[in-house]
Amino acid sequence: MITVAIRSLLSPSLRRAASRPGGPRNKPPSPRLVDAARAGVLRRENTAEGSAGRRAVYRAQYEERIARRPGVSARQAAGHIPVGAEETRLSAIFRDVGFAVVVGAGRADRRRLARYDSLVGQLRGGSLSGAAFRRRVSGWKPYGAEGLRFEFDPEIVLAILAIREASGEDLFVYEDAAA
């Protein structure tokens, strides 16, 4: 009975448009379909997955979510950290500058920096040999726009860590803003 009531609310052309395939992901759904979804005529229950009608339902839900929190992106409204405000701090030892704390690195760079810290920790703990450390790190691409190269000489890395330990400074810095 519900489908009969819904069919009476939709014109035949709108009903055909709602059941068509969704089309390319970068093409927004028809404004007519989005209006029907906002009115509650099109819902997840009465549209097929991947159809233009379902895409219109999702678009209407997205616009409603955005309207609830003006001035905030959809990503932020979902609880994510604002882009550019990521204050993750990671340490690394670079050939040119020595020990440095990197702030606000992107996700891929944070992963590289954390991997480097892990290898330095393994070197310091004795579970990774100096030759293995040199082999793994020496081929890495330079970091950032400045082209900083990670220090791959195990003697220099261990000396810098010993100096920092003797002066009471942190050996590794990892502060995640998302945590």
C-alpha positions as a Markdown table, in Angstrom:
| # | Residue | x | y | z |
|---|---|---|---|---|
| 1 | Met | 0.0 | 0.0 | 0.0 |
| 2 | Ile | 2.9 | 2.4 | 0.7 |
| 3 | Thr | 4.3 | 2.0 | -2.8 |
| 4 | Val | 0.9 | 2.9 | -4.2 |
| 5 | Ala | 0.8 | 6.1 | -2.2 |
| 6 | Ile | 4.4 | 6.9 | -3.2 |
| 7 | Arg | 3.6 | 6.3 | -6.9 |
| 8 | Ser | 0.7 | 8.7 | -6.7 |
| 9 | Leu | 3.1 | 11.4 | -5.3 |
| 10 | Leu | 5.6 | 10.9 | -8.1 |
| 11 | Ser | 4.9 | 11.9 | -11.7 |
| 12 | Pro | 5.8 | 9.2 | -14.2 |
| 13 | Ser | 8.8 | 11.1 | -15.5 |
| 14 | Leu | 10.1 | 11.6 | -11.9 |
| 15 | Arg | 9.6 | 7.9 | -11.1 |
| 16 | Arg | 11.6 | 6.9 | -14.2 |
| 17 | Ala | 14.3 | 9.4 | -13.4 |
| 18 | Ala | 14.6 | 8.0 | -9.8 |
| 19 | Ser | 15.0 | 4.5 | -10.9 |
| 20 | Arg | 17.7 | 5.2 | -13.5 |
| 21 | Pro | 21.3 | 4.3 | -12.8 |
| 22 | Gly | 23.1 | 7.0 | -10.8 |
| 23 | Gly | 25.6 | 8.0 | -13.5 |
| 24 | Pro | 29.1 | 9.4 | -12.9 |
| 25 | Arg | 30.1 | 10.1 | -9.3 |
| 26 | Asn | 31.1 | 13.7 | -10.0 |
| 27 | Lys | 27.8 | 14.6 | -11.6 |
| 28 | Pro | 25.3 | 15.8 | -9.0 |
| 29 | Pro | 21.8 | 14.3 | -8.9 |
| 30 | Ser | 18.9 | 16.1 | -10.6 |
| 31 | Pro | 17.5 | 19.0 | -8.5 |
| 32 | Arg | 14.0 | 17.6 | -9.1 |
| 33 | Leu | 15.0 | 14.3 | -7.4 |
| 34 | Val | 16.7 | 16.1 | -4.6 |
| 35 | Asp | 13.6 | 18.2 | -3.9 |
| 36 | Ala | 11.5 | 15.0 | -3.9 |
| 37 | Ala | 14.0 | 13.5 | -1.4 |
| 38 | Arg | 13.8 | 16.6 | 0.8 |
| 39 | Ala | 10.0 | 16.3 | 0.8 |
| 40 | Gly | 10.3 | 12.7 | 2.0 |
| 41 | Val | 8.8 | 11.2 | -1.2 |
| 42 | Leu | 12.1 | 9.5 | -2.0 |
| 43 | Arg | 13.8 | 7.6 | 0.8 |
| 44 | Arg | 16.3 | 4.8 | 1.2 |
| 45 | Glu | 13.6 | 2.3 | 1.6 |
| 46 | Asn | 11.9 | 3.1 | -1.8 |
| 47 | Thr | 15.0 | 3.6 | -4.0 |
| 48 | Ala | 17.4 | 1.1 | -5.3 |
| 49 | Glu | 21.1 | 1.2 | -4.4 |
| 50 | Gly | 23.1 | 3.0 | -7.0 |
| 51 | Ser | 20.1 | 4.6 | -8.6 |
| 52 | Ala | 19.7 | 8.4 | -9.3 |
| 53 | Gly | 16.9 | 8.4 | -6.6 |
| 54 | Arg | 19.3 | 7.0 | -4.0 |
| 55 | Arg | 21.9 | 9.5 | -4.9 |
| 56 | Ala | 19.3 | 12.3 | -4.5 |
| 57 | Val | 18.4 | 10.9 | -1.0 |
| 58 | Tyr | 22.1 | 10.9 | 0.0 |
| 59 | Arg | 22.5 | 14.5 | -1.4 |
| 60 | Ala | 19.5 | 15.7 | 0.6 |
| 61 | Gln | 20.9 | 14.1 | 3.8 |
| 62 | Tyr | 24.3 | 15.7 | 3.1 |
| 63 | Glu | 22.7 | 19.2 | 2.6 |
| 64 | Glu | 20.7 | 18.8 | 5.8 |
| 65 | Arg | 23.8 | 17.8 | 7.8 |
| 66 | Ile | 25.6 | 20.9 | 6.4 |
| 67 | Ala | 22.7 | 23.2 | 7.2 |
| 68 | Arg | 22.8 | 22.1 | 10.9 |
| 69 | Arg | 26.3 | 23.5 | 11.3 |
| 70 | Pro | 26.9 | 26.6 | 9.2 |
| 71 | Gly | 30.5 | 27.6 | 8.7 |
| 72 | Val | 31.7 | 24.1 | 9.3 |
| 73 | Ser | 32.7 | 21.7 | 6.5 |
| 74 | Ala | 31.0 | 18.3 | 6.2 |
| 75 | Arg | 34.2 | 16.6 | 7.3 |
| 76 | Gln | 34.3 | 18.8 | 10.5 |
| 77 | Ala | 30.6 | 18.2 | 11.1 |
| 78 | Ala | 31.3 | 14.5 | 11.1 |
| 79 | Gly | 33.9 | 15.0 | 13.9 |
| 80 | His | 37.1 | 15.1 | 12.0 |
| 81 | Ile | 40.0 | 17.5 | 12.7 |
| 82 | Pro | 39.9 | 20.6 | 10.4 |
| 83 | Val | 42.3 | 20.4 | 7.5 |
| 84 | Gly | 45.4 | 22.4 | 8.2 |
| 85 | Ala | 44.7 | 22.4 | 12.0 |
| 86 | Glu | 46.4 | 19.1 | 12.5 |
| 87 | Glu | 49.0 | 19.8 | 15.1 |
| 88 | Thr | 50.6 | 16.4 | 15.2 |
| 89 | Arg | 54.3 | 16.7 | 16.3 |
| 90 | Leu | 56.8 | 14.1 | 15.3 |
| 91 | Ser | 60.6 | 14.0 | 15.7 |
| 92 | Ala | 63.2 | 13.0 | 13.2 |
| 93 | Ile | 66.9 | 13.4 | 12.7 |
| 94 | Phe | 67.9 | 15.1 | 9.4 |
| 95 | Arg | 71.3 | 15.2 | 7.8 |
| 96 | Asp | 71.3 | 19.0 | 7.4 |
| 97 | Val | 69.6 | 20.2 | 10.6 |
| 98 | Gly | 70.0 | 17.3 | 13.1 |
| 99 | Phe | 67.2 | 16.6 | 15.5 |
| 100 | Ala | 64.0 | 18.4 | 14.6 |
| 101 | Val | 60.3 | 18.3 | 15.6 |
| 102 | Val | 58.0 | 18.5 | 12.6 |
| 103 | Val | 54.6 | 20.1 | 13.2 |
| 104 | Gly | 51.5 | 19.8 | 10.9 |
| 105 | Ala | 52.8 | 17.2 | 8.5 |
| 106 | Gly | 50.4 | 15.5 | 6.1 |
| 107 | Arg | 49.2 | 11.9 | 6.6 |
| 108 | Ala | 51.8 | 10.4 | 4.3 |
| 109 | Asp | 54.6 | 12.4 | 5.8 |
| 110 | Arg | 53.4 | 11.5 | 9.4 |
| 111 | Arg | 53.6 | 7.9 | 8.4 |
| 112 | Arg | 57.2 | 8.3 | 7.1 |
| 113 | Leu | 58.3 | 10.2 | 10.2 |
| 114 | Ala | 56.7 | 7.6 | 12.5 |
| 115 | Arg | 58.4 | 4.8 | 10.5 |
| 116 | Tyr | 61.7 | 6.6 | 10.9 |
| 117 | Asp | 61.2 | 7.0 | 14.6 |
| 118 | Ser | 60.4 | 3.3 | 14.8 |
| 119 | Leu | 63.6 | 2.3 | 13.0 |
| 120 | Val | 65.7 | 4.7 | 15.2 |
| 121 | Gly | 64.1 | 3.0 | 18.3 |
| 122 | Gln | 65.0 | -0.4 | 16.9 |
| 123 | Leu | 68.5 | 0.8 | 16.2 |
| 124 | Arg | 68.8 | 2.2 | 19.7 |
| 125 | Gly | 67.4 | -1.0 | 21.3 |
| 126 | Gly | 69.7 | -3.2 | 19.4 |
| 127 | Ser | 67.1 | -5.2 | 17.5 |
| 128 | Leu | 68.2 | -3.5 | 14.2 |
| 129 | Ser | 71.9 | -3.5 | 13.1 |
| 130 | Gly | 73.6 | -0.4 | 11.9 |
| 131 | Ala | 74.0 | -1.8 | 8.4 |
| 132 | Ala | 70.3 | -2.7 | 8.2 |
| 133 | Phe | 69.4 | 0.8 | 9.4 |
| 134 | Arg | 71.6 | 2.4 | 6.8 |
| 135 | Arg | 70.3 | 0.2 | 4.0 |
| 136 | Arg | 66.7 | 0.9 | 4.9 |
| 137 | Val | 66.9 | 4.7 | 5.3 |
| 138 | Ser | 69.5 | 5.7 | 2.8 |
| 139 | Gly | 67.2 | 5.3 | -0.2 |
| 140 | Trp | 64.4 | 7.3 | 1.2 |
| 141 | Lys | 63.2 | 10.4 | -0.7 |
| 142 | Pro | 64.0 | 13.8 | 0.9 |
| 143 | Tyr | 61.4 | 15.2 | 3.3 |
| 144 | Gly | 59.3 | 18.3 | 2.5 |
| 145 | Ala | 59.8 | 21.2 | 0.2 |
| 146 | Glu | 63.2 | 21.9 | 1.7 |
| 147 | Gly | 64.5 | 18.5 | 0.6 |
| 148 | Leu | 65.7 | 17.5 | 4.0 |
| 149 | Arg | 67.4 | 14.0 | 4.0 |
| 150 | Phe | 66.9 | 11.6 | 6.9 |
| 151 | Glu | 70.1 | 10.8 | 8.7 |
| 152 | Phe | 71.0 | 7.3 | 7.8 |
| 153 | Asp | 74.4 | 7.0 | 9.5 |
| 154 | Pro | 73.8 | 4.9 | 12.6 |
| 155 | Glu | 76.8 | 6.3 | 14.5 |
| 156 | Ile | 75.5 | 9.9 | 14.1 |
| 157 | Val | 72.0 | 8.9 | 15.0 |
| 158 | Leu | 73.1 | 7.1 | 18.2 |
| 159 | Ala | 75.4 | 10.0 | 19.1 |
| 160 | Ile | 72.6 | 12.6 | 18.8 |
| 161 | Leu | 70.3 | 10.4 | 20.9 |
| 162 | Ala | 73.1 | 10.0 | 23.6 |
| 163 | Ile | 73.5 | 13.8 | 23.7 |
| 164 | Arg | 69.8 | 14.3 | 24.1 |
| 165 | Glu | 69.5 | 11.7 | 26.7 |
| 166 | Ala | 72.5 | 13.2 | 28.7 |
| 167 | Ser | 70.9 | 16.6 | 28.6 |
| 168 | Gly | 67.5 | 15.2 | 29.8 |
| 169 | Glu | 65.6 | 16.0 | 26.6 |
| 170 | Asp | 63.0 | 13.7 | 25.0 |
| 171 | Leu | 64.5 | 11.2 | 22.6 |
| 172 | Phe | 61.4 | 11.0 | 20.5 |
| 173 | Val | 58.5 | 13.3 | 20.1 |
| 174 | Tyr | 55.1 | 12.0 | 19.1 |
| 175 | Glu | 52.0 | 14.1 | 20.0 |
| 176 | Asp | 48.9 | 13.3 | 18.0 |
| 177 | Ala | 46.2 | 16.0 | 17.8 |
| 178 | Ala | 43.6 | 13.5 | 16.9 |
| 179 | Ala | 44.1 | 11.4 | 20.0 |
